[in-house]
Amino acid sequence: MKRVVGAVVGVAAGVGLLSACSPAQLPLAAAWLGTDGQPVVLVKPCGHDRAGDIDLGSWTEEEMADAASGTAESPDSDTGWRTPLIGPPMEPFGTTTFPLFEPPRSWRTEATGPQKLAPGRTYSLTFKVLGTGVKYTGDLYFTAKDLTSLRPGQVWADDRAMSRDDFDDLVDDKC
């Protein structure tokens, strides 16, 4: 019995240590199609926090399966952009809305592949809020089908469709 209790305490302590090392991943971004049919994104860090790094990647199910099976090192990102790792740091930003494939010029992003929404790809938008290290990340995952399925007034966030008010409530709850 002592071994079982000791093992449970050891596992619980290990999980606690591991979870303390990883920043929280929060659903603090939403996407929808604008009136011109192009994807638009809202990035909303908590309160007065400022994000300092953001990128957009994408992959197909086949690329993800290849990465999981070890036949590829990681999913290719044929469509996306990222803030550069080399050079002056990007200016931190707060709540921001922008066309998905046209991030603000001041971010000095580097694009890869065609900058348009494509069927069969999963998109990942991630931003980091920094403190001493990374405080938390804001994450959004979606497909073209997710965005085209939205009704007027809805956004895609936290892996589902919701109203803009529901998204604001979600951010308030997570922050």
Chimera marker file (.cmm) of the C-alpha trace (Angstrom):
<marker_set name="trace">
<marker id="1" x="0.000" y="0.000" z="0.000" r="1" g="1" b="0" radius="0.5"/>
<marker id="2" x="2.838" y="2.408" z="0.826" r="1" g="1" b="0" radius="0.5"/>
<marker id="3" x="4.329" y="1.816" z="-2.633" r="1" g="1" b="0" radius="0.5"/>
<marker id="4" x="1.012" y="2.636" z="-4.320" r="1" g="1" b="0" radius="0.5"/>
<marker id="5" x="0.582" y="5.829" z="-2.267" r="1" g="1" b="0" radius="0.5"/>
<marker id="6" x="4.230" y="6.765" z="-2.900" r="1" g="1" b="0" radius="0.5"/>
<marker id="7" x="3.856" y="6.155" z="-6.619" r="1" g="1" b="0" radius="0.5"/>
<marker id="8" x="0.665" y="8.250" z="-6.774" r="1" g="1" b="0" radius="0.5"/>
<marker id="9" x="2.332" y="11.098" z="-4.857" r="1" g="1" b="0" radius="0.5"/>
<marker id="10" x="5.399" y="10.853" z="-7.127" r="1" g="1" b="0" radius="0.5"/>
<marker id="11" x="3.309" y="10.954" z="-10.288" r="1" g="1" b="0" radius="0.5"/>
<marker id="12" x="1.256" y="13.878" z="-8.949" r="1" g="1" b="0" radius="0.5"/>
<marker id="13" x="4.421" y="15.804" z="-8.071" r="1" g="1" b="0" radius="0.5"/>
<marker id="14" x="5.895" y="15.079" z="-11.508" r="1" g="1" b="0" radius="0.5"/>
<marker id="15" x="2.758" y="16.247" z="-13.274" r="1" g="1" b="0" radius="0.5"/>
<marker id="16" x="2.773" y="19.410" z="-11.166" r="1" g="1" b="0" radius="0.5"/>
<marker id="17" x="6.373" y="20.146" z="-12.086" r="1" g="1" b="0" radius="0.5"/>
<marker id="18" x="5.774" y="19.498" z="-15.770" r="1" g="1" b="0" radius="0.5"/>
<marker id="19" x="2.663" y="21.640" z="-15.905" r="1" g="1" b="0" radius="0.5"/>
<marker id="20" x="4.501" y="24.491" z="-14.174" r="1" g="1" b="0" radius="0.5"/>
<marker id="21" x="7.076" y="24.500" z="-16.978" r="1" g="1" b="0" radius="0.5"/>
<marker id="22" x="4.640" y="24.958" z="-19.842" r="1" g="1" b="0" radius="0.5"/>
<marker id="23" x="2.873" y="28.258" z="-20.431" r="1" g="1" b="0" radius="0.5"/>
<marker id="24" x="-0.905" y="28.147" z="-20.496" r="1" g="1" b="0" radius="0.5"/>
<marker id="25" x="-2.472" y="27.862" z="-23.951" r="1" g="1" b="0" radius="0.5"/>
<marker id="26" x="-5.575" y="30.029" z="-24.067" r="1" g="1" b="0" radius="0.5"/>
<marker id="27" x="-8.238" y="30.487" z="-26.805" r="1" g="1" b="0" radius="0.5"/>
<marker id="28" x="-7.662" y="34.238" z="-27.177" r="1" g="1" b="0" radius="0.5"/>
<marker id="29" x="-8.065" y="34.623" z="-30.942" r="1" g="1" b="0" radius="0.5"/>
<marker id="30" x="-11.038" y="34.384" z="-33.290" r="1" g="1" b="0" radius="0.5"/>
<marker id="31" x="-11.432" y="34.247" z="-37.083" r="1" g="1" b="0" radius="0.5"/>
<marker id="32" x="-14.251" y="34.858" z="-39.553" r="1" g="1" b="0" radius="0.5"/>
<marker id="33" x="-14.730" y="35.788" z="-43.189" r="1" g="1" b="0" radius="0.5"/>
<marker id="34" x="-14.928" y="39.519" z="-43.888" r="1" g="1" b="0" radius="0.5"/>
<marker id="35" x="-17.445" y="41.118" z="-46.239" r="1" g="1" b="0" radius="0.5"/>
<marker id="36" x="-14.961" y="40.580" z="-49.095" r="1" g="1" b="0" radius="0.5"/>
<marker id="37" x="-14.799" y="36.829" z="-48.300" r="1" g="1" b="0" radius="0.5"/>
<marker id="38" x="-11.242" y="37.030" z="-46.978" r="1" g="1" b="0" radius="0.5"/>
<marker id="39" x="-10.378" y="35.684" z="-43.499" r="1" g="1" b="0" radius="0.5"/>
<marker id="40" x="-10.071" y="38.205" z="-40.669" r="1" g="1" b="0" radius="0.5"/>
<marker id="41" x="-8.531" y="37.547" z="-37.246" r="1" g="1" b="0" radius="0.5"/>
<marker id="42" x="-9.001" y="39.132" z="-33.827" r="1" g="1" b="0" radius="0.5"/>
<marker id="43" x="-6.128" y="38.616" z="-31.376" r="1" g="1" b="0" radius="0.5"/>
<marker id="44" x="-7.057" y="39.506" z="-27.797" r="1" g="1" b="0" radius="0.5"/>
<marker id="45" x="-4.407" y="39.187" z="-25.046" r="1" g="1" b="0" radius="0.5"/>
<marker id="46" x="-5.716" y="39.334" z="-21.466" r="1" g="1" b="0" radius="0.5"/>
<marker id="47" x="-6.436" y="42.762" z="-19.968" r="1" g="1" b="0" radius="0.5"/>
<marker id="48" x="-3.589" y="45.178" z="-20.618" r="1" g="1" b="0" radius="0.5"/>
<marker id="49" x="-1.123" y="42.423" z="-21.580" r="1" g="1" b="0" radius="0.5"/>
<marker id="50" x="0.903" y="42.874" z="-24.731" r="1" g="1" b="0" radius="0.5"/>
<marker id="51" x="1.936" y="40.070" z="-27.068" r="1" g="1" b="0" radius="0.5"/>
<marker id="52" x="5.425" y="40.053" z="-28.528" r="1" g="1" b="0" radius="0.5"/>
<marker id="53" x="5.522" y="37.189" z="-31.014" r="1" g="1" b="0" radius="0.5"/>
<marker id="54" x="2.927" y="35.805" z="-33.450" r="1" g="1" b="0" radius="0.5"/>
<marker id="55" x="2.870" y="33.372" z="-36.345" r="1" g="1" b="0" radius="0.5"/>
<marker id="56" x="0.532" y="31.584" z="-38.728" r="1" g="1" b="0" radius="0.5"/>
<marker id="57" x="1.214" y="28.056" z="-39.940" r="1" g="1" b="0" radius="0.5"/>
<marker id="58" x="-0.776" y="25.460" z="-41.840" r="1" g="1" b="0" radius="0.5"/>
<marker id="59" x="-0.632" y="21.789" z="-42.762" r="1" g="1" b="0" radius="0.5"/>
<marker id="60" x="-2.631" y="19.029" z="-44.407" r="1" g="1" b="0" radius="0.5"/>
<marker id="61" x="-3.713" y="15.815" z="-42.662" r="1" g="1" b="0" radius="0.5"/>
<marker id="62" x="-1.155" y="13.921" z="-44.793" r="1" g="1" b="0" radius="0.5"/>
<marker id="63" x="1.683" y="16.197" z="-43.654" r="1" g="1" b="0" radius="0.5"/>
<marker id="64" x="0.623" y="15.719" z="-40.033" r="1" g="1" b="0" radius="0.5"/>
<marker id="65" x="0.460" y="11.906" z="-40.451" r="1" g="1" b="0" radius="0.5"/>
<marker id="66" x="3.940" y="11.900" z="-42.011" r="1" g="1" b="0" radius="0.5"/>
<marker id="67" x="5.273" y="13.903" z="-39.058" r="1" g="1" b="0" radius="0.5"/>
<marker id="68" x="3.586" y="11.565" z="-36.546" r="1" g="1" b="0" radius="0.5"/>
<marker id="69" x="4.942" y="8.443" z="-38.253" r="1" g="1" b="0" radius="0.5"/>
<marker id="70" x="8.476" y="9.813" z="-38.342" r="1" g="1" b="0" radius="0.5"/>
<marker id="71" x="8.697" y="10.022" z="-42.146" r="1" g="1" b="0" radius="0.5"/>
<marker id="72" x="8.893" y="13.819" z="-41.880" r="1" g="1" b="0" radius="0.5"/>
<marker id="73" x="10.480" y="15.958" z="-39.194" r="1" g="1" b="0" radius="0.5"/>
<marker id="74" x="7.507" y="18.291" z="-38.818" r="1" g="1" b="0" radius="0.5"/>
<marker id="75" x="4.485" y="19.341" z="-40.836" r="1" g="1" b="0" radius="0.5"/>
<marker id="76" x="5.398" y="21.643" z="-43.704" r="1" g="1" b="0" radius="0.5"/>
<marker id="77" x="3.824" y="25.045" z="-43.600" r="1" g="1" b="0" radius="0.5"/>
<marker id="78" x="3.027" y="25.811" z="-47.224" r="1" g="1" b="0" radius="0.5"/>
<marker id="79" x="0.886" y="28.805" z="-46.326" r="1" g="1" b="0" radius="0.5"/>
<marker id="80" x="1.615" y="31.155" z="-43.465" r="1" g="1" b="0" radius="0.5"/>
<marker id="81" x="3.899" y="33.785" z="-42.006" r="1" g="1" b="0" radius="0.5"/>
<marker id="82" x="5.969" y="34.387" z="-38.917" r="1" g="1" b="0" radius="0.5"/>
<marker id="83" x="7.724" y="37.175" z="-37.139" r="1" g="1" b="0" radius="0.5"/>
<marker id="84" x="11.480" y="36.913" z="-37.697" r="1" g="1" b="0" radius="0.5"/>
<marker id="85" x="13.635" y="35.259" z="-35.053" r="1" g="1" b="0" radius="0.5"/>
<marker id="86" x="16.639" y="37.373" z="-36.002" r="1" g="1" b="0" radius="0.5"/>
<marker id="87" x="16.733" y="41.143" z="-35.854" r="1" g="1" b="0" radius="0.5"/>
<marker id="88" x="15.131" y="43.694" z="-33.583" r="1" g="1" b="0" radius="0.5"/>
<marker id="89" x="12.273" y="42.362" z="-31.447" r="1" g="1" b="0" radius="0.5"/>
<marker id="90" x="8.794" y="43.104" z="-32.651" r="1" g="1" b="0" radius="0.5"/>
<marker id="91" x="6.878" y="45.892" z="-30.948" r="1" g="1" b="0" radius="0.5"/>
<marker id="92" x="4.461" y="44.336" z="-28.399" r="1" g="1" b="0" radius="0.5"/>
<marker id="93" x="0.788" y="44.646" z="-29.301" r="1" g="1" b="0" radius="0.5"/>
<marker id="94" x="-2.563" y="44.466" z="-27.539" r="1" g="1" b="0" radius="0.5"/>
<marker id="95" x="-5.986" y="43.631" z="-28.960" r="1" g="1" b="0" radius="0.5"/>
<marker id="96" x="-5.677" y="43.716" z="-32.747" r="1" g="1" b="0" radius="0.5"/>
<marker id="97" x="-7.937" y="42.866" z="-35.715" r="1" g="1" b="0" radius="0.5"/>
<marker id="98" x="-6.413" y="42.333" z="-39.162" r="1" g="1" b="0" radius="0.5"/>
<marker id="99" x="-6.853" y="40.390" z="-42.432" r="1" g="1" b="0" radius="0.5"/>
<marker id="100" x="-5.286" y="36.955" z="-41.822" r="1" g="1" b="0" radius="0.5"/>
<marker id="101" x="-2.865" y="37.153" z="-44.731" r="1" g="1" b="0" radius="0.5"/>
<marker id="102" x="-2.071" y="40.850" z="-44.272" r="1" g="1" b="0" radius="0.5"/>
<marker id="103" x="-0.672" y="41.238" z="-40.751" r="1" g="1" b="0" radius="0.5"/>
<marker id="104" x="0.341" y="44.773" z="-39.724" r="1" g="1" b="0" radius="0.5"/>
<marker id="105" x="3.494" y="45.911" z="-41.568" r="1" g="1" b="0" radius="0.5"/>
<marker id="106" x="5.147" y="46.930" z="-38.297" r="1" g="1" b="0" radius="0.5"/>
<marker id="107" x="5.376" y="43.219" z="-37.394" r="1" g="1" b="0" radius="0.5"/>
<marker id="108" x="7.853" y="42.671" z="-40.273" r="1" g="1" b="0" radius="0.5"/>
<marker id="109" x="6.543" y="39.152" z="-40.973" r="1" g="1" b="0" radius="0.5"/>
<marker id="110" x="8.143" y="36.670" z="-43.338" r="1" g="1" b="0" radius="0.5"/>
<marker id="111" x="5.595" y="34.888" z="-45.565" r="1" g="1" b="0" radius="0.5"/>
<marker id="112" x="5.789" y="31.316" z="-46.864" r="1" g="1" b="0" radius="0.5"/>
<marker id="113" x="3.673" y="29.989" z="-49.708" r="1" g="1" b="0" radius="0.5"/>
<marker id="114" x="0.519" y="31.462" z="-51.199" r="1" g="1" b="0" radius="0.5"/>
<marker id="115" x="-1.202" y="33.872" z="-48.857" r="1" g="1" b="0" radius="0.5"/>
<marker id="116" x="-4.753" y="32.634" z="-49.277" r="1" g="1" b="0" radius="0.5"/>
<marker id="117" x="-7.132" y="30.276" z="-47.495" r="1" g="1" b="0" radius="0.5"/>
<marker id="118" x="-6.964" y="26.803" z="-49.036" r="1" g="1" b="0" radius="0.5"/>
<marker id="119" x="-9.250" y="23.787" z="-48.574" r="1" g="1" b="0" radius="0.5"/>
<marker id="120" x="-7.800" y="20.736" z="-46.834" r="1" g="1" b="0" radius="0.5"/>
<marker id="121" x="-5.387" y="22.717" z="-44.658" r="1" g="1" b="0" radius="0.5"/>
<marker id="122" x="-5.547" y="23.279" z="-40.918" r="1" g="1" b="0" radius="0.5"/>
<marker id="123" x="-4.367" y="26.736" z="-39.863" r="1" g="1" b="0" radius="0.5"/>
<marker id="124" x="-2.745" y="27.598" z="-36.558" r="1" g="1" b="0" radius="0.5"/>
<marker id="125" x="-2.391" y="31.167" z="-35.325" r="1" g="1" b="0" radius="0.5"/>
<marker id="126" x="-0.319" y="31.454" z="-32.164" r="1" g="1" b="0" radius="0.5"/>
<marker id="127" x="0.846" y="34.470" z="-30.203" r="1" g="1" b="0" radius="0.5"/>
<marker id="128" x="2.976" y="34.689" z="-27.058" r="1" g="1" b="0" radius="0.5"/>
<marker id="129" x="2.580" y="37.042" z="-24.133" r="1" g="1" b="0" radius="0.5"/>
<marker id="130" x="5.931" y="37.511" z="-22.483" r="1" g="1" b="0" radius="0.5"/>
<marker id="131" x="6.788" y="38.273" z="-18.869" r="1" g="1" b="0" radius="0.5"/>
<marker id="132" x="9.787" y="36.619" z="-17.301" r="1" g="1" b="0" radius="0.5"/>
<marker id="133" x="9.669" y="33.936" z="-19.972" r="1" g="1" b="0" radius="0.5"/>
<marker id="134" x="6.398" y="33.159" z="-21.742" r="1" g="1" b="0" radius="0.5"/>
<marker id="135" x="3.394" y="33.937" z="-19.508" r="1" g="1" b="0" radius="0.5"/>
<marker id="136" x="0.884" y="32.279" z="-21.849" r="1" g="1" b="0" radius="0.5"/>
<marker id="137" x="0.104" y="31.702" z="-25.502" r="1" g="1" b="0" radius="0.5"/>
<marker id="138" x="-3.026" y="32.525" z="-27.437" r="1" g="1" b="0" radius="0.5"/>
<marker id="139" x="-3.977" y="29.800" z="-29.891" r="1" g="1" b="0" radius="0.5"/>
<marker id="140" x="-6.472" y="29.439" z="-32.714" r="1" g="1" b="0" radius="0.5"/>
<marker id="141" x="-6.938" y="26.404" z="-34.987" r="1" g="1" b="0" radius="0.5"/>
<marker id="142" x="-9.328" y="26.373" z="-37.947" r="1" g="1" b="0" radius="0.5"/>
<marker id="143" x="-9.926" y="25.210" z="-41.504" r="1" g="1" b="0" radius="0.5"/>
<marker id="144" x="-11.466" y="26.952" z="-44.507" r="1" g="1" b="0" radius="0.5"/>
<marker id="145" x="-14.559" y="24.788" z="-43.933" r="1" g="1" b="0" radius="0.5"/>
<marker id="146" x="-14.832" y="26.060" z="-40.334" r="1" g="1" b="0" radius="0.5"/>
<marker id="147" x="-14.903" y="29.667" z="-41.549" r="1" g="1" b="0" radius="0.5"/>
<marker id="148" x="-17.302" y="29.081" z="-44.445" r="1" g="1" b="0" radius="0.5"/>
<marker id="149" x="-19.715" y="27.323" z="-42.058" r="1" g="1" b="0" radius="0.5"/>
<marker id="150" x="-20.142" y="30.454" z="-39.927" r="1" g="1" b="0" radius="0.5"/>
<marker id="151" x="-23.442" y="32.306" z="-39.953" r="1" g="1" b="0" radius="0.5"/>
<marker id="152" x="-23.480" y="36.132" z="-40.069" r="1" g="1" b="0" radius="0.5"/>
<marker id="153" x="-22.253" y="37.558" z="-36.754" r="1" g="1" b="0" radius="0.5"/>
<marker id="154" x="-20.364" y="34.393" z="-35.749" r="1" g="1" b="0" radius="0.5"/>
<marker id="155" x="-16.640" y="33.874" z="-35.234" r="1" g="1" b="0" radius="0.5"/>
<marker id="156" x="-14.555" y="30.689" z="-34.972" r="1" g="1" b="0" radius="0.5"/>
<marker id="157" x="-12.704" y="30.328" z="-31.645" r="1" g="1" b="0" radius="0.5"/>
<marker id="158" x="-11.902" y="27.531" z="-29.205" r="1" g="1" b="0" radius="0.5"/>
<marker id="159" x="-12.629" y="24.934" z="-31.956" r="1" g="1" b="0" radius="0.5"/>
<marker id="160" x="-16.249" y="26.051" z="-32.476" r="1" g="1" b="0" radius="0.5"/>
<marker id="161" x="-18.570" y="28.687" z="-33.876" r="1" g="1" b="0" radius="0.5"/>
<marker id="162" x="-19.840" y="31.354" z="-31.477" r="1" g="1" b="0" radius="0.5"/>
<marker id="163" x="-21.152" y="34.909" z="-31.413" r="1" g="1" b="0" radius="0.5"/>
<marker id="164" x="-18.730" y="37.800" z="-30.924" r="1" g="1" b="0" radius="0.5"/>
<marker id="165" x="-20.273" y="38.396" z="-27.469" r="1" g="1" b="0" radius="0.5"/>
<marker id="166" x="-19.675" y="34.731" z="-26.570" r="1" g="1" b="0" radius="0.5"/>
<marker id="167" x="-16.040" y="35.121" z="-27.690" r="1" g="1" b="0" radius="0.5"/>
<marker id="168" x="-15.632" y="38.186" z="-25.452" r="1" g="1" b="0" radius="0.5"/>
<marker id="169" x="-17.125" y="36.185" z="-22.544" r="1" g="1" b="0" radius="0.5"/>
<marker id="170" x="-14.754" y="33.274" z="-23.326" r="1" g="1" b="0" radius="0.5"/>
<marker id="171" x="-11.742" y="35.606" z="-23.185" r="1" g="1" b="0" radius="0.5"/>
<marker id="172" x="-12.986" y="37.110" z="-19.914" r="1" g="1" b="0" radius="0.5"/>
<marker id="173" x="-13.412" y="33.606" z="-18.435" r="1" g="1" b="0" radius="0.5"/>
<marker id="174" x="-9.957" y="32.409" z="-19.564" r="1" g="1" b="0" radius="0.5"/>
<marker id="175" x="-8.154" y="35.548" z="-18.417" r="1" g="1" b="0" radius="0.5"/>
<link id1="1" id2="2" r="1" g="1" b="0" radius="0.2"/>
<link id1="2" id2="3" r="1" g="1" b="0" radius="0.2"/>
<link id1="3" id2="4" r="1" g="1" b="0" radius="0.2"/>
<link id1="4" id2="5" r="1" g="1" b="0" radius="0.2"/>
<link id1="5" id2="6" r="1" g="1" b="0" radius="0.2"/>
<link id1="6" id2="7" r="1" g="1" b="0" radius="0.2"/>
<link id1="7" id2="8" r="1" g="1" b="0" radius="0.2"/>
<link id1="8" id2="9" r="1" g="1" b="0" radius="0.2"/>
<link id1="9" id2="10" r="1" g="1" b="0" radius="0.2"/>
<link id1="10" id2="11" r="1" g="1" b="0" radius="0.2"/>
<link id1="11" id2="12" r="1" g="1" b="0" radius="0.2"/>
<link id1="12" id2="13" r="1" g="1" b="0" radius="0.2"/>
<link id1="13" id2="14" r="1" g="1" b="0" radius="0.2"/>
<link id1="14" id2="15" r="1" g="1" b="0" radius="0.2"/>
<link id1="15" id2="16" r="1" g="1" b="0" radius="0.2"/>
<link id1="16" id2="17" r="1" g="1" b="0" radius="0.2"/>
<link id1="17" id2="18" r="1" g="1" b="0" radius="0.2"/>
<link id1="18" id2="19" r="1" g="1" b="0" radius="0.2"/>
<link id1="19" id2="20" r="1" g="1" b="0" radius="0.2"/>
<link id1="20" id2="21" r="1" g="1" b="0" radius="0.2"/>
<link id1="21" id2="22" r="1" g="1" b="0" radius="0.2"/>
<link id1="22" id2="23" r="1" g="1" b="0" radius="0.2"/>
<link id1="23" id2="24" r="1" g="1" b="0" radius="0.2"/>
<link id1="24" id2="25" r="1" g="1" b="0" radius="0.2"/>
<link id1="25" id2="26" r="1" g="1" b="0" radius="0.2"/>
<link id1="26" id2="27" r="1" g="1" b="0" radius="0.2"/>
<link id1="27" id2="28" r="1" g="1" b="0" radius="0.2"/>
<link id1="28" id2="29" r="1" g="1" b="0" radius="0.2"/>
<link id1="29" id2="30" r="1" g="1" b="0" radius="0.2"/>
<link id1="30" id2="31" r="1" g="1" b="0" radius="0.2"/>
<link id1="31" id2="32" r="1" g="1" b="0" radius="0.2"/>
<link id1="32" id2="33" r="1" g="1" b="0" radius="0.2"/>
<link id1="33" id2="34" r="1" g="1" b="0" radius="0.2"/>
<link id1="34" id2="35" r="1" g="1" b="0" radius="0.2"/>
<link id1="35" id2="36" r="1" g="1" b="0" radius="0.2"/>
<link id1="36" id2="37" r="1" g="1" b="0" radius="0.2"/>
<link id1="37" id2="38" r="1" g="1" b="0" radius="0.2"/>
<link id1="38" id2="39" r="1" g="1" b="0" radius="0.2"/>
<link id1="39" id2="40" r="1" g="1" b="0" radius="0.2"/>
<link id1="40" id2="41" r="1" g="1" b="0" radius="0.2"/>
<link id1="41" id2="42" r="1" g="1" b="0" radius="0.2"/>
<link id1="42" id2="43" r="1" g="1" b="0" radius="0.2"/>
<link id1="43" id2="44" r="1" g="1" b="0" radius="0.2"/>
<link id1="44" id2="45" r="1" g="1" b="0" radius="0.2"/>
<link id1="45" id2="46" r="1" g="1" b="0" radius="0.2"/>
<link id1="46" id2="47" r="1" g="1" b="0" radius="0.2"/>
<link id1="47" id2="48" r="1" g="1" b="0" radius="0.2"/>
<link id1="48" id2="49" r="1" g="1" b="0" radius="0.2"/>
<link id1="49" id2="50" r="1" g="1" b="0" radius="0.2"/>
<link id1="50" id2="51" r="1" g="1" b="0" radius="0.2"/>
<link id1="51" id2="52" r="1" g="1" b="0" radius="0.2"/>
<link id1="52" id2="53" r="1" g="1" b="0" radius="0.2"/>
<link id1="53" id2="54" r="1" g="1" b="0" radius="0.2"/>
<link id1="54" id2="55" r="1" g="1" b="0" radius="0.2"/>
<link id1="55" id2="56" r="1" g="1" b="0" radius="0.2"/>
<link id1="56" id2="57" r="1" g="1" b="0" radius="0.2"/>
<link id1="57" id2="58" r="1" g="1" b="0" radius="0.2"/>
<link id1="58" id2="59" r="1" g="1" b="0" radius="0.2"/>
<link id1="59" id2="60" r="1" g="1" b="0" radius="0.2"/>
<link id1="60" id2="61" r="1" g="1" b="0" radius="0.2"/>
<link id1="61" id2="62" r="1" g="1" b="0" radius="0.2"/>
<link id1="62" id2="63" r="1" g="1" b="0" radius="0.2"/>
<link id1="63" id2="64" r="1" g="1" b="0" radius="0.2"/>
<link id1="64" id2="65" r="1" g="1" b="0" radius="0.2"/>
<link id1="65" id2="66" r="1" g="1" b="0" radius="0.2"/>
<link id1="66" id2="67" r="1" g="1" b="0" radius="0.2"/>
<link id1="67" id2="68" r="1" g="1" b="0" radius="0.2"/>
<link id1="68" id2="69" r="1" g="1" b="0" radius="0.2"/>
<link id1="69" id2="70" r="1" g="1" b="0" radius="0.2"/>
<link id1="70" id2="71" r="1" g="1" b="0" radius="0.2"/>
<link id1="71" id2="72" r="1" g="1" b="0" radius="0.2"/>
<link id1="72" id2="73" r="1" g="1" b="0" radius="0.2"/>
<link id1="73" id2="74" r="1" g="1" b="0" radius="0.2"/>
<link id1="74" id2="75" r="1" g="1" b="0" radius="0.2"/>
<link id1="75" id2="76" r="1" g="1" b="0" radius="0.2"/>
<link id1="76" id2="77" r="1" g="1" b="0" radius="0.2"/>
<link id1="77" id2="78" r="1" g="1" b="0" radius="0.2"/>
<link id1="78" id2="79" r="1" g="1" b="0" radius="0.2"/>
<link id1="79" id2="80" r="1" g="1" b="0" radius="0.2"/>
<link id1="80" id2="81" r="1" g="1" b="0" radius="0.2"/>
<link id1="81" id2="82" r="1" g="1" b="0" radius="0.2"/>
<link id1="82" id2="83" r="1" g="1" b="0" radius="0.2"/>
<link id1="83" id2="84" r="1" g="1" b="0" radius="0.2"/>
<link id1="84" id2="85" r="1" g="1" b="0" radius="0.2"/>
<link id1="85" id2="86" r="1" g="1" b="0" radius="0.2"/>
<link id1="86" id2="87" r="1" g="1" b="0" radius="0.2"/>
<link id1="87" id2="88" r="1" g="1" b="0" radius="0.2"/>
<link id1="88" id2="89" r="1" g="1" b="0" radius="0.2"/>
<link id1="89" id2="90" r="1" g="1" b="0" radius="0.2"/>
<link id1="90" id2="91" r="1" g="1" b="0" radius="0.2"/>
<link id1="91" id2="92" r="1" g="1" b="0" radius="0.2"/>
<link id1="92" id2="93" r="1" g="1" b="0" radius="0.2"/>
<link id1="93" id2="94" r="1" g="1" b="0" radius="0.2"/>
<link id1="94" id2="95" r="1" g="1" b="0" radius="0.2"/>
<link id1="95" id2="96" r="1" g="1" b="0" radius="0.2"/>
<link id1="96" id2="97" r="1" g="1" b="0" radius="0.2"/>
<link id1="97" id2="98" r="1" g="1" b="0" radius="0.2"/>
<link id1="98" id2="99" r="1" g="1" b="0" radius="0.2"/>
<link id1="99" id2="100" r="1" g="1" b="0" radius="0.2"/>
<link id1="100" id2="101" r="1" g="1" b="0" radius="0.2"/>
<link id1="101" id2="102" r="1" g="1" b="0" radius="0.2"/>
<link id1="102" id2="103" r="1" g="1" b="0" radius="0.2"/>
<link id1="103" id2="104" r="1" g="1" b="0" radius="0.2"/>
<link id1="104" id2="105" r="1" g="1" b="0" radius="0.2"/>
<link id1="105" id2="106" r="1" g="1" b="0" radius="0.2"/>
<link id1="106" id2="107" r="1" g="1" b="0" radius="0.2"/>
<link id1="107" id2="108" r="1" g="1" b="0" radius="0.2"/>
<link id1="108" id2="109" r="1" g="1" b="0" radius="0.2"/>
<link id1="109" id2="110" r="1" g="1" b="0" radius="0.2"/>
<link id1="110" id2="111" r="1" g="1" b="0" radius="0.2"/>
<link id1="111" id2="112" r="1" g="1" b="0" radius="0.2"/>
<link id1="112" id2="113" r="1" g="1" b="0" radius="0.2"/>
<link id1="113" id2="114" r="1" g="1" b="0" radius="0.2"/>
<link id1="114" id2="115" r="1" g="1" b="0" radius="0.2"/>
<link id1="115" id2="116" r="1" g="1" b="0" radius="0.2"/>
<link id1="116" id2="117" r="1" g="1" b="0" radius="0.2"/>
<link id1="117" id2="118" r="1" g="1" b="0" radius="0.2"/>
<link id1="118" id2="119" r="1" g="1" b="0" radius="0.2"/>
<link id1="119" id2="120" r="1" g="1" b="0" radius="0.2"/>
<link id1="120" id2="121" r="1" g="1" b="0" radius="0.2"/>
<link id1="121" id2="122" r="1" g="1" b="0" radius="0.2"/>
<link id1="122" id2="123" r="1" g="1" b="0" radius="0.2"/>
<link id1="123" id2="124" r="1" g="1" b="0" radius="0.2"/>
<link id1="124" id2="125" r="1" g="1" b="0" radius="0.2"/>
<link id1="125" id2="126" r="1" g="1" b="0" radius="0.2"/>
<link id1="126" id2="127" r="1" g="1" b="0" radius="0.2"/>
<link id1="127" id2="128" r="1" g="1" b="0" radius="0.2"/>
<link id1="128" id2="129" r="1" g="1" b="0" radius="0.2"/>
<link id1="129" id2="130" r="1" g="1" b="0" radius="0.2"/>
<link id1="130" id2="131" r="1" g="1" b="0" radius="0.2"/>
<link id1="131" id2="132" r="1" g="1" b="0" radius="0.2"/>
<link id1="132" id2="133" r="1" g="1" b="0" radius="0.2"/>
<link id1="133" id2="134" r="1" g="1" b="0" radius="0.2"/>
<link id1="134" id2="135" r="1" g="1" b="0" radius="0.2"/>
<link id1="135" id2="136" r="1" g="1" b="0" radius="0.2"/>
<link id1="136" id2="137" r="1" g="1" b="0" radius="0.2"/>
<link id1="137" id2="138" r="1" g="1" b="0" radius="0.2"/>
<link id1="138" id2="139" r="1" g="1" b="0" radius="0.2"/>
<link id1="139" id2="140" r="1" g="1" b="0" radius="0.2"/>
<link id1="140" id2="141" r="1" g="1" b="0" radius="0.2"/>
<link id1="141" id2="142" r="1" g="1" b="0" radius="0.2"/>
<link id1="142" id2="143" r="1" g="1" b="0" radius="0.2"/>
<link id1="143" id2="144" r="1" g="1" b="0" radius="0.2"/>
<link id1="144" id2="145" r="1" g="1" b="0" radius="0.2"/>
<link id1="145" id2="146" r="1" g="1" b="0" radius="0.2"/>
<link id1="146" id2="147" r="1" g="1" b="0" radius="0.2"/>
<link id1="147" id2="148" r="1" g="1" b="0" radius="0.2"/>
<link id1="148" id2="149" r="1" g="1" b="0" radius="0.2"/>
<link id1="149" id2="150" r="1" g="1" b="0" radius="0.2"/>
<link id1="150" id2="151" r="1" g="1" b="0" radius="0.2"/>
<link id1="151" id2="152" r="1" g="1" b="0" radius="0.2"/>
<link id1="152" id2="153" r="1" g="1" b="0" radius="0.2"/>
<link id1="153" id2="154" r="1" g="1" b="0" radius="0.2"/>
<link id1="154" id2="155" r="1" g="1" b="0" radius="0.2"/>
<link id1="155" id2="156" r="1" g="1" b="0" radius="0.2"/>
<link id1="156" id2="157" r="1" g="1" b="0" radius="0.2"/>
<link id1="157" id2="158" r="1" g="1" b="0" radius="0.2"/>
<link id1="158" id2="159" r="1" g="1" b="0" radius="0.2"/>
<link id1="159" id2="160" r="1" g="1" b="0" radius="0.2"/>
<link id1="160" id2="161" r="1" g="1" b="0" radius="0.2"/>
<link id1="161" id2="162" r="1" g="1" b="0" radius="0.2"/>
<link id1="162" id2="163" r="1" g="1" b="0" radius="0.2"/>
<link id1="163" id2="164" r="1" g="1" b="0" radius="0.2"/>
<link id1="164" id2="165" r="1" g="1" b="0" radius="0.2"/>
<link id1="165" id2="166" r="1" g="1" b="0" radius="0.2"/>
<link id1="166" id2="167" r="1" g="1" b="0" radius="0.2"/>
<link id1="167" id2="168" r="1" g="1" b="0" radius="0.2"/>
<link id1="168" id2="169" r="1" g="1" b="0" radius="0.2"/>
<link id1="169" id2="170" r="1" g="1" b="0" radius="0.2"/>
<link id1="170" id2="171" r="1" g="1" b="0" radius="0.2"/>
<link id1="171" id2="172" r="1" g="1" b="0" radius="0.2"/>
<link id1="172" id2="173" r="1" g="1" b="0" radius="0.2"/>
<link id1="173" id2="174" r="1" g="1" b="0" radius="0.2"/>
<link id1="174" id2="175" r="1" g="1" b="0" radius="0.2"/>
</marker_set>
